[in-house]
């Protein structure tokens, strides 16, 4: 089960679930690399919400996706606020 942050403001959840929020980080065939972590950290320092998407077939199964997205949130000090399939939304924690 994915541990979604419990104390997330409703406005952040609405933004996270909005389909018009663009994907700004793609996780390619190399997986979660230092450059992906660095890019997510940089984007979170500039905006509150960042949407990331893993390439199809890269993370097989919900358990693998859960572990990958949670480790990415831990590595960047962000909060995982929403996931759906291969897409995850991270929140900087600021509102």
BELVEN-V836317 format. One record per backbone hydrogen bond with DSSP energy under -1.0 kcal/mol. CO is the residue of the C=O (numbers start at 0). NH is the residue of the N-H. If there is no record, write none. Layout:
CO,NH
CO,NH
This chain:
1,3
8,12
9,13
10,14
11,15
12,16
17,20
24,52
26,54
27,30
30,32
32,36
33,37
34,38
35,39
36,40
37,41
38,42
39,43
40,44
42,46
47,91
49,89
50,23
50,24
51,87
52,26
54,57
60,64
61,65
62,66
63,67
64,68
65,69
66,70
67,71
68,72
69,73
70,74
71,75
72,76
72,77
78,90
79,4
81,88
83,86
85,53
86,83
87,51
88,80
88,81
89,49
90,78
